Amino acid sequence: MFYLLHGEDEFTNREQLKQLRQQGDFGYNQDTYSGADTELKTIIITSDTMPFLSEQRLVVVEGLPKKKRGESSASAEAAPGEDAASTGKAKKGKKGGKSNALTRAGFEKALAEHVAVLPATTVLVMLVDETLDGTNVLVKAAEKYGKAIQNKLPKGAALTSWITKRARSMDVKITPEAVSLLANFIGNHLRLQANELDKLATYVGKGATITADDVRLLSAQVQAARVFELTDALAQRQHRQALNILHDLLADGEPPIRLISNITSHVRSLLLVKELAQKGMRSAQIISTLGLAPFVVDKAIRQAGNFSMAQLENTYRQLLATDAALKRSRFTPEMALDLLVVNFGS
């Protein structure tokens, strides 16, 4: 039996692999290889070996060799001179190490040919965290001799449905508002979603219902995302939205000092990025100079355009003054933060 698990949804790929491990009688006859680093000869010899003290042998191949420069689609025939007979030959790397001698297309073609003569006692699983098109030789081999399963990352209604079903599989219910929070702030990072749901299910107990309050209380990812939402609203001069987010965060117990720190850090990034951009630096140069992530710099360049340097400098001074006032208890946290949001960028 040959299973091809492919697609961008690496979490579901591995969940299905886990199910296959549990379904079969493999005992100690389980081998996992890296398709990018292992000679195909080794994979073939292992899959041809009879299982010991069990009915089946499981062979898992994770990933494919990287495409060489100029190599066409993986559905193409093997490169000239490459065939199943050459699968056992490896060439020496520059530093004396061994590397796969086949191109990716050659590797796929030879493996697909081996699938046709796979022993009945062997279950071969190919795990590929990218989508292979229907003309790929491995897809065709799986459709003929086993099963090809493509796993796509869920979006929109499919994501909310995934969260609801995942909660149900843990013997808990979840409210639509809680589902919406997880979907909006964590997105289709399914491994992270699964971890958060597992934590929430443990907290509420079997048969109980996960609410939005539970998510706000326990999900650090959701809370962190809401803080970023606050700083983004401020940087886009959306004061009313920023006030609403601020009050929600304070009501959920977010420490005011931490909020001040996050906002200050964001304004500092805007100041630095704007200053370098005014000096004529491009995005790549700013990233290299400041050591920030590319998406942070790109977003800061867009947001910094909403303010003059004088406005950003004044806001930065207001933040430092607010931080000092809070530490000396001169204002209540709510009043200090409200004033800060209302006057942000003035």
C-alpha positions as CSV (number, residue, x, y, z in Angstrom):
1,M,0.0,0.0,0.0
2,F,1.3,3.4,-0.9
3,Y,0.1,6.6,0.7
4,L,1.0,10.1,-0.6
5,L,0.3,12.8,1.9
6,H,0.9,16.2,0.3
7,G,-0.1,19.8,0.6
8,E,0.7,23.0,2.5
9,D,-1.1,21.8,5.6
10,E,1.8,20.1,7.3
11,F,-0.1,19.6,10.6
12,T,-2.8,17.5,9.0
13,N,-0.2,15.6,7.0
14,R,1.4,14.5,10.3
15,E,-1.9,13.8,12.0
16,Q,-2.8,11.4,9.2
17,L,0.6,9.8,9.4
18,K,0.0,9.3,13.2
19,Q,-3.3,7.6,12.4
20,L,-1.7,5.2,9.8
21,R,0.9,4.2,12.5
22,Q,-1.9,3.4,14.9
23,Q,-4.0,1.4,12.4
24,G,-1.3,-1.0,11.3
25,D,0.5,-3.9,13.0
26,F,4.1,-2.7,12.5
27,G,5.7,-3.5,15.8
28,Y,9.4,-2.7,15.5
29,N,9.3,-2.6,11.7
30,Q,9.0,1.2,11.3
31,D,11.6,3.2,9.5
32,T,11.7,7.0,8.7
33,Y,13.9,8.5,6.0
34,S,14.6,12.0,4.7
35,G,13.9,12.1,1.0
36,A,16.4,15.0,0.6
37,D,19.3,13.2,2.3
38,T,18.8,9.4,1.9
39,E,19.9,7.3,-1.0
40,L,16.9,5.9,-2.8
41,K,18.7,2.5,-2.8
42,T,18.4,2.4,1.0
43,I,14.7,3.2,0.9
44,I,14.0,0.5,-1.7
45,I,16.0,-2.1,0.2
46,T,14.2,-1.4,3.4
47,S,10.7,-1.5,1.8
48,D,11.6,-4.8,0.2
49,T,12.6,-6.4,3.5
50,M,10.1,-8.7,5.1
51,P,8.8,-7.6,8.5
52,F,10.0,-9.3,11.6
53,L,7.5,-10.6,14.2
54,S,4.6,-8.6,12.8
55,E,2.4,-8.6,9.7
56,Q,3.5,-5.3,8.1
57,R,6.5,-3.0,7.7
58,L,6.0,0.8,7.7
59,V,8.4,2.9,5.7
60,V,8.0,6.7,5.9
61,V,9.8,9.1,3.5
62,E,9.7,12.7,4.6
63,G,10.2,15.3,1.9
64,L,11.8,15.2,-1.6
65,P,15.2,16.2,-2.9
66,K,15.5,19.9,-3.7
67,K,15.1,20.8,-7.3
68,K,18.4,21.6,-9.0
69,R,18.8,24.9,-10.8
70,G,16.9,24.8,-14.1
71,E,15.1,21.6,-13.3
72,S,11.6,21.5,-14.7
73,S,8.4,20.2,-13.0
74,A,8.6,17.1,-10.9
75,S,6.2,15.4,-13.2
76,A,8.8,15.3,-15.9
77,E,10.8,12.2,-16.9
78,A,14.1,11.5,-15.2
79,A,17.1,13.5,-16.4
80,P,19.1,11.8,-19.2
81,G,20.9,8.8,-18.0
82,E,18.8,8.5,-14.8
83,D,16.7,5.4,-14.3
84,A,15.8,2.9,-11.6
85,A,19.1,1.1,-12.1
86,S,21.0,4.2,-11.1
87,T,19.2,4.7,-7.8
88,G,22.0,3.1,-5.8
89,K,24.7,5.4,-7.0
90,A,25.6,8.4,-5.0
91,K,28.2,11.0,-5.7
92,K,30.7,12.6,-3.4
93,G,29.9,16.1,-2.2
94,K,32.6,18.9,-2.1
95,K,33.4,18.0,1.5
96,G,33.5,14.3,1.0
97,G,29.9,13.7,2.2
98,K,27.4,11.7,0.2
99,S,24.4,13.3,-1.5
100,N,21.5,12.0,-3.5
101,A,22.8,11.5,-7.1
102,L,19.3,11.8,-8.7
103,T,17.6,15.0,-9.6
104,R,14.2,15.4,-7.9
105,A,12.4,14.3,-11.1
106,G,14.6,11.2,-11.3
107,F,14.0,10.4,-7.6
108,E,10.3,10.6,-8.1
109,K,10.2,8.5,-11.2
110,A,12.3,5.7,-9.7
111,L,10.3,5.7,-6.5
112,A,7.0,5.6,-8.5
113,E,8.4,2.6,-10.5
114,H,9.2,0.8,-7.2
115,V,5.7,1.4,-5.9
116,A,4.3,-0.7,-8.7
117,V,6.3,-3.8,-7.3
118,L,6.0,-2.9,-3.6
119,P,5.6,-6.1,-1.4
120,A,2.2,-6.6,0.0
121,T,3.6,-6.6,3.5
122,T,5.0,-3.0,3.2
123,V,3.1,0.2,3.8
124,L,5.1,3.1,2.1
125,V,4.1,6.7,3.1
126,M,5.4,9.7,1.3
127,L,5.1,12.9,3.2
128,V,5.5,16.2,1.2
129,D,4.7,19.6,2.7
130,E,3.8,21.1,-0.7
131,T,1.1,20.6,-3.2
132,L,2.0,18.2,-6.1
133,D,-0.1,18.6,-9.3
134,G,-2.1,15.8,-10.8
135,T,0.5,15.1,-13.5
136,N,3.2,14.2,-10.9
137,V,4.4,10.6,-11.2
138,L,4.0,10.0,-7.5
139,V,0.4,11.3,-7.5
140,K,-0.4,8.9,-10.4
141,A,1.3,6.0,-8.6
142,A,-0.7,6.7,-5.4
143,E,-4.0,6.9,-7.3
144,K,-3.2,3.5,-9.0
145,Y,-1.6,1.6,-6.2
146,G,-2.8,3.3,-3.0
147,K,-4.1,6.7,-2.0
148,A,-3.1,10.3,-2.7
149,I,-4.4,12.8,0.0
150,Q,-4.0,16.5,-0.5
151,N,-4.3,18.6,2.6
152,K,-5.0,22.3,2.1
153,L,-4.9,25.0,4.9
154,P,-8.5,25.9,5.8
155,K,-9.7,29.5,5.4
156,G,-12.8,31.4,6.3
157,A,-15.8,29.1,7.0
158,A,-13.6,26.0,6.6
159,L,-11.3,27.3,9.4
160,T,-14.2,28.0,11.8
161,S,-15.6,24.5,11.0
162,W,-12.1,22.9,11.7
163,I,-11.9,24.6,15.1
164,T,-15.4,23.5,16.1
165,K,-14.8,19.9,15.0
166,R,-11.4,19.8,16.7
167,A,-13.1,21.0,20.0
168,R,-15.8,18.3,19.6
169,S,-13.1,15.6,19.1
170,M,-11.8,16.7,22.6
171,D,-15.2,16.1,24.1
172,V,-15.9,19.8,24.6
173,K,-18.2,22.4,23.0
174,I,-17.1,25.9,22.0
175,T,-19.1,29.1,21.5
176,P,-19.2,30.9,18.1
177,E,-17.6,34.0,19.8
178,A,-14.7,31.8,21.1
179,V,-14.3,30.2,17.6
180,S,-14.2,33.7,16.1
181,L,-11.5,34.9,18.5
182,L,-9.2,31.9,17.7
183,A,-9.9,32.1,14.0
184,N,-9.2,35.8,13.8
185,F,-6.1,36.0,16.0
186,I,-4.4,32.7,15.4
187,G,-5.6,32.0,11.8
188,N,-4.9,28.7,10.1
189,H,-1.7,27.9,12.0
190,L,-3.3,24.6,12.8
191,R,-0.6,23.2,15.1
192,L,-0.9,26.4,17.3
193,Q,-4.7,26.1,17.1
194,A,-4.6,22.5,18.3
195,N,-2.3,23.4,21.2
196,E,-4.6,26.2,22.3
197,L,-7.7,24.0,22.0
198,D,-6.0,21.3,24.0
199,K,-5.1,23.8,26.8
200,L,-8.7,25.2,26.8
201,A,-10.3,21.8,26.8
202,T,-8.2,20.7,29.8
203,Y,-9.2,23.9,31.6
204,V,-13.0,23.6,31.1
205,G,-13.1,19.8,31.5
206,K,-14.9,17.2,29.4
207,G,-18.5,18.0,28.4
208,A,-18.1,21.7,29.2
209,T,-18.1,24.7,26.8
210,I,-15.2,26.9,25.9
211,T,-16.3,30.5,26.0
212,A,-14.7,33.7,24.7
213,D,-13.7,34.6,28.3
214,D,-11.8,31.4,28.5
215,V,-9.9,32.2,25.3
216,R,-9.0,35.7,26.5
217,L,-7.9,34.3,29.9
218,L,-5.8,31.4,28.7
219,S,-4.6,32.1,25.1
220,A,-1.4,34.1,25.2
221,Q,-1.4,34.1,21.4
222,V,-4.8,35.7,21.2
223,Q,-3.9,38.3,23.9
224,A,-0.6,39.1,22.1
225,A,-2.4,39.5,18.8
226,R,-4.9,41.9,20.4
227,V,-2.0,44.0,21.8
228,F,-0.6,44.2,18.2
229,E,-4.0,45.2,17.0
230,L,-3.9,48.1,19.5
231,T,-0.5,49.4,18.3
232,D,-1.6,49.0,14.7
233,A,-4.8,51.0,15.3
234,L,-2.7,53.8,17.0
235,A,-0.2,53.9,14.2
236,Q,-3.1,54.2,11.7
237,R,-4.6,57.0,13.8
238,Q,-7.8,55.1,14.4
239,H,-8.3,56.5,17.9
240,R,-11.8,55.3,18.5
241,Q,-10.9,51.7,17.6
242,A,-7.8,51.9,19.7
243,L,-9.8,53.1,22.7
244,N,-12.2,50.1,22.3
245,I,-9.3,47.6,22.1
246,L,-7.6,49.3,25.0
247,H,-10.6,49.0,27.3
248,D,-11.1,45.4,26.3
249,L,-7.5,44.6,27.1
250,L,-7.7,46.3,30.5
251,A,-11.0,44.6,31.3
252,D,-9.3,41.2,30.6
253,G,-6.5,42.0,33.1
254,E,-3.7,43.1,30.7
255,P,-1.1,45.0,32.9
256,P,-1.1,48.8,31.9
257,I,2.7,48.9,32.3
258,R,3.1,46.1,29.7
259,L,0.7,48.0,27.3
260,I,2.8,51.1,27.7
261,S,6.0,49.1,27.0
262,N,4.5,47.6,23.8
263,I,3.3,50.9,22.5
264,T,6.6,52.6,23.3
265,S,8.5,49.8,21.5
266,H,6.3,50.2,18.4
267,V,6.7,54.0,18.4
268,R,10.5,53.6,18.7
269,S,10.5,51.3,15.7
270,L,8.5,53.9,13.7
271,L,11.0,56.6,14.7
272,L,14.0,54.6,13.7
273,V,12.5,53.4,10.4
274,K,11.3,56.8,9.4
275,E,14.7,58.4,10.2
276,L,16.6,55.8,8.0
277,A,14.0,56.1,5.2
278,Q,14.4,59.9,5.2
279,K,18.2,59.3,4.8
280,G,17.4,57.4,1.5
281,M,17.7,53.8,2.8
282,R,15.6,51.2,1.1
283,S,13.7,48.5,3.0
284,A,16.5,45.8,2.7
285,Q,19.1,48.3,4.1
286,I,16.8,49.2,7.0
287,I,16.2,45.6,7.8
288,S,20.0,44.9,7.8
289,T,20.7,48.0,9.9
290,L,18.1,47.6,12.6
291,G,18.0,43.8,12.7
292,L,14.2,43.7,12.5
293,A,12.0,41.2,10.8
294,P,11.1,42.2,7.1
295,F,7.4,42.3,7.8
296,V,7.9,44.6,10.8
297,V,10.0,47.0,8.7
298,D,7.6,47.0,5.8
299,K,4.6,47.7,8.0
300,A,6.5,50.4,9.9
301,I,7.4,52.2,6.7
302,R,3.7,52.3,5.7
303,Q,2.6,53.5,9.2
304,A,5.4,56.0,9.7
305,G,4.0,57.9,6.7
306,N,1.0,58.9,8.8
307,F,3.2,61.0,11.1
308,S,5.9,63.7,10.9
309,M,9.1,63.2,12.8
310,A,8.1,65.9,15.3
311,Q,4.8,64.1,16.0
312,L,6.6,60.8,16.6
313,E,9.2,62.4,18.8
314,N,6.5,64.2,20.8
315,T,4.5,60.9,21.2
316,Y,7.6,59.1,22.3
317,R,8.2,61.7,25.0
318,Q,4.5,61.4,26.1
319,L,4.9,57.7,26.5
320,L,8.0,58.0,28.7
321,A,6.2,60.6,30.8
322,T,3.1,58.4,31.1
323,D,5.3,55.5,32.1
324,A,6.9,57.5,34.8
325,A,3.6,58.9,36.0
326,L,2.1,55.4,36.4
327,K,5.1,54.2,38.4
328,R,4.7,57.2,40.7
329,S,0.9,56.6,40.9
330,R,0.1,60.1,39.8
331,F,-2.7,58.9,37.5
332,T,-5.0,55.9,37.5
333,P,-3.9,53.5,34.7
334,E,-7.2,53.8,32.8
335,M,-7.0,57.6,32.8
336,A,-3.3,57.7,31.8
337,L,-3.8,55.3,28.9
338,D,-7.0,57.0,27.7
339,L,-5.2,60.4,27.6
340,L,-2.3,58.7,25.8
341,V,-4.6,57.2,23.1
342,V,-6.6,60.3,22.5
343,N,-3.5,62.5,22.1
344,F,-1.4,59.9,20.2
345,G,0.4,61.5,17.3
346,S,-0.7,65.0,18.2
